Structures are given as C-alpha cells and as structure tokens.
C-alpha cells in the first residue's frame, strides 16, 4: 500500500487516477474478483466521487469506500446487484438516493460518520439487511419503513439527534443489539418489549426521565446501559430481566432502588455512581454473581 496522505482525487475517468488505484481496478475486472477496497487506508488517496469505470464491476459482492470525501452516491451504484457488504463510513454524504433500496442482497451497510440528516423511505426495502450502522450522523428522525427490515440483527444509531423513535421499530423482532446512545430521546416506545430477541440495549446520553414497564419483557437482555439520563426511578418490571449481566445507571437522578432489583440473579456488574441514592436495599447482598458494584458519589450514609 502506498503511504496514506490527505490528497484529494477528483475522478472522472481512468486517466485521472494514480497508477496503483488503476491497477487495483484492473485486477478486479480481469480476475472477476468479488471484492474491491478503495478506502483511504488502502489507496492512500481521498476520493471525492465514484467514477464510472467502477460501475462496470457488476460482479462485486463487497465494496469498501470508507474514509474518503465522497459527497453523494450516484444512482448507478445499484448496478452492483449482488452486493452483500457496503462500507461508506466517514465520507461526506448528506443524503442517500432512493435507489439505495434496490440492493436486493445487501446484508451489511455502514454509513457511520457522515452528515446524513434523513433517510429515504426506500431504506425499508433492504429486506435482507442484518447490520445497519448509522452512528455519527445528524439524523433527527427515522422513516416508518425502517420497521420493514425484518432480518436486521444489529442497529447502531448512536451519536445522532433523534428525539423519538417510530413505533414501527418494534417490528424488528430479530434485533439482538440496538445502540441509541447520545441522541436526544425523551421517551422509549412502550411497545419496546416486543423486541423479544434483544440482548444489548444502549440508551446512554439521552434525556429519558423514565423507562417503560414493558422493558421487563426483554427476557434475553444481558446488557442495559442507561448512563447519563434524567431517571428518577426504575420500573418494578426490571426484576424480570433475569438474564441481565450488566446494568449501568450512573449519572442519573435516582433517589432509591426497587427491592425487586435483587431478583436479577445473573447480574455481574451494577453501576450506580453519581445519583442521589440515600440508601440501598438490604437484599442487594443476595446478588451472588455480582463482581462490580459502584455506588460512588451518592448520598449514602450507610451500607447494608
């Protein structure tokens, strides 16, 4: 690989690009390879656009364009009808074309670190998608069609500006991981309990004042992060999360804990620092698998 630099390359034809990139394209074309890596770390150049010759490689199943300065995705990208993996993280995308929904076989899509403010409704047509990363954008809302991603297992929406979630998000019943940290959420849909296969849920750094009772229906949840919200209490149903191993409630406004928290029989890590706790339930000593307990910066005068 050539030494990486920040030189930007505006590409309109094969004659405009450095020899090593041209050779990479030719190799994929001549050998009918299924993968193409045009990321900055691979080429050493910051591409500002995707040039026409790339779209001739219709056999591609994997396309890596991360860490470039690409500002828009041309409609022609859908010529890659067999694409299963597309990485466009850390570019300068401000929008996605409606044609994005034409990737019939796409399973992983990474669009993190761009400047997207909205998503086209056609995103819901990516029915075989398993992983979707939209972290570090400027999204203020999600289309209802996101609920059509029936096979989605991992959804990362951290670091956006979401104030609410569409009700349709609870249709993503195959989700195992959902990351919503560092948004501006003030509430979570009561129907979140329908995400029956969820194992990891991160809601840190939002503006939540409460958690719905239905969270107790997430029977497979092993990790729940609610750090840096505005919670003043917890629902009693939290005791039903019997597979929970890690619970982070630091930097909230909790004044007490429900006695039922001691039913979390598999809990290994419990973080409660920087709240307003004046006491802890005596029964907390029954959490036999607990290896980490952080109660610092509260208003405790005694411990059980």
N, C-alpha and C positions, 0 to 999 in steps of 0.2 A: 504494500500500500504506500502511496506517496505521502509525504509529510502533510498533515492536515493544516489548512490555513483558512482564512476567512474570505478569500477571494470569491466574489460572486460571478457566476457564469450565466449569462443570458443566452439561452439556446433556441435557435430557430431552425438549424439544420446540423447534420453530422459534421460539417466543416467548421462549426463554431466551437466544438468541444475539444478538450485536451485528448491527446492520443490514448492515455490509459483508460479513459471513460469510453472512447470509441471502441477500443479493443474489447472491453467488457461487454458492450452491446453486441458486437460481432460474435463473440464466443457464445453468448446465449442463443443468438439467432442460428448460427451454423450447427451447434450441437443440440439444438432444440431443448435447452435446459428449462426447467420449470421455475427456477428462482433467479431473481435479479436484485442486486443490492446497489442502490445508488445513493445511499446515505452519505452524509458528510464525512463520517468516520471511515467509510470505505473508499471514497473517491478523493477526499481532501479538498473538495470544492463545494461551495454553497450554491446549489441550483435554484434558480428563480422561477423556473417553469418546467413542465414536462414536454419534451419535444416530440414531434410527430413520429419519428422513427421508432420510438419506444412502443408505440401502439401497434406496430407490426408484429410484436412478440405475443401473439394471441394465445400461445400455449402456456403462458405464465400462470402459476398457482400461488406464488409468493412474490410480493413486491415491497421492497424496503426503501422508503424515501424520507426517513426521519432525519432531523437536524439539518434541514435545508431552509431556504427562504421562499418556498412555493406559496403563492398567494391565492391561487384558485385551481380547482380540479376541472379540467376540460371534460365535456360530455363524452369524448372518445374513450375515456378510461373504461367504459363499460364493454369495450371490445374484449377485455380480459374476462371472458365468460366463465372460465374455470378457476378464477381466483378464489382462494380459501383464506389467504392471510394478507392483510394490507396494513402497513405501518406508515403513518403520516405525522407522527408525533413531532412536536417542536418545529413547526413551519409557521407560516403567517396567514393561515386560512381564516377568512372572515365569514365564509358561507360554504355550504355543500350543494352540489347540483341535485335536482330532483331525481336524476338518473342514478343516484347512488343506490337506489332500491333495486336496481337491475342485476346486482351481484347475487345470482341465484344460489351460489355455493359458498358464499363468504361465511367463515366461521370465527375469525378474529379480526377486529377493526380497532386500531389505536389512533385516536385523534387528539391525544392529550397535548397540552402546551401550545394551543393555537389561540385564535381570537374569535371563536365562534360565539355568536350571540343567540342563535336559534338553530333548530334542526328542521329539515324538511319532513313533511308527513310521510314521505316515501321511505324513511328510515325503518318503518314498521314492516316493510316488505322483505327485509333481510331475515327471512324466517328460519334460516339455518345457523344464524349467529349464536356463538357460545360465549364469546368475550367481547365486551364493548367498553373502551376506555375513553372517556370524555373529560378527564380531570384537567384542571388548569385552563379552562376557557372562561367565557363571560356569559354563560347561559343563564337566562332569567326564568325560563320555563321549559317544559318538555311537552312534545306533542302527545295527544292521547294515543296515537298509533304505536307508541313505544310498547304498549301492552300486547302487541301482536308478536313480539319476539319470543315465541313460545319455547324455544330451546336455550334461551340465554341462561348462563350459569354464573357469570361474573359481570357486575356492572359497577364501574367507577365513575362517579360524578363529583368527586371531591374538588374543592377549590373553584367553585363557580359562584353564581349569585342567585341561586334558586330560593324562592320564598315559599314555594309549595310544591307538592308532588301531585301528578294527575292520578285520579282514582284507578285508572287502568293499570298502574304499575303493579297492583296486587295480582294481576293475571300472569305475572312472570313466575309461575309456580315451580320452575326448575332452578331458580336462583339459589346459589349456595353462599355467595359473597356479594354484599352491597356496601359501597363506600360513599357516604354522603357528607363527610366531614368538611368543615369550613365552607358552608353555604350560609344562607340567611333564613333557614327554615324556622317557622314559629310553631308548627304542628306537624304531626305524623298522621297519615290516614288511619282511622280506627280499624279499617279492614286489613292493616298490615299483617295481621295474624294469619292471613290466607297464604302467606309465603312459607309454606309448610316445610320446605327443604333448606331454608336459610340457616347457615352455620356461623357466619360472621356478619355483624351489622355495626357500622361505624357512623355515629351521628354527632361526633365531637365538633365543637366550634360552631354551633348554631345558636338559635335563640329560643330553644324549647323551654317552656315553663312546666310542661307535663309530658308524661308518656302514657299512651292509651292502654287500657286494661287488656286489650287483645294481644299485647306483646307476649303474654303468657302462653299463647298458642304456638309460639315458635319452639316446638319441642326439641329440635335438633341444634338449637343455637349453642355454640360453645364460647363465643366471644362477643361481648356487648360493650361498646365504647360510647359513653355519653359525657365525656370530659368537656368542660368549658361551655356549659349551657346555663340556664337560669332555673333549674329544677328546684322546687321547694319540698317535694315529696315524691315517693315512688308508689306505683300501684301494688296492691297486695298480690296481684297475679304474677309478679316477678318470681314468686316462690315456685311457680310451675316450670321454670327453666331448669329442669333437673340435670341437664347435660352441660350447663354453663361451667366453664373453667376459668374465664377471666371476665371481671366486671370492673369497669373504670368509671367512677362517678366523681372524680376530682374536679375542683373548680366549679362547683355549683352553689346552691343556697340551701342545702338540706339541713334541717334542724333535728331530724330524727330518722331512724330506720324502722321499717316494719319488722315485727318479730318474725314474720314468715321468711325473712331473708335467710334464716338459718336452715331452711329446707333445701338450700342449694348444695346438695350432698357432694357434688363433684367439684365444687369451687376451689381453685388453687390460688388465684390472685384476686385480691379485693383492694381497690384504691379509692380512698375517701378523703384525701387531703384537701385542704382549702375549702371547707364547707362551714357550716355553723352548728355542727353537732355539739350538743351538751352532754349526751350520754350515748352509750352503745348497749344493745340488748345483751343481757346476761348470757343468753343462749348462743351467742356468737362463738362461744368456745366449743360448740358442737360441730363446727365446720372442720371435720377431721383431716381433710386433704389440703387445707389452707397452708400455703408456704410463704405467701407475701400478703401483708396487711399494712396499709399505710393510712394512718389516722392523723398525720401531722397537720398543723395549722387549722385546728378546730377550737372549740371552747370547752373541751373536756376537762373535768376536774378529777375524774377517777376512771379506772378501767375495771371491767369485770374480772 
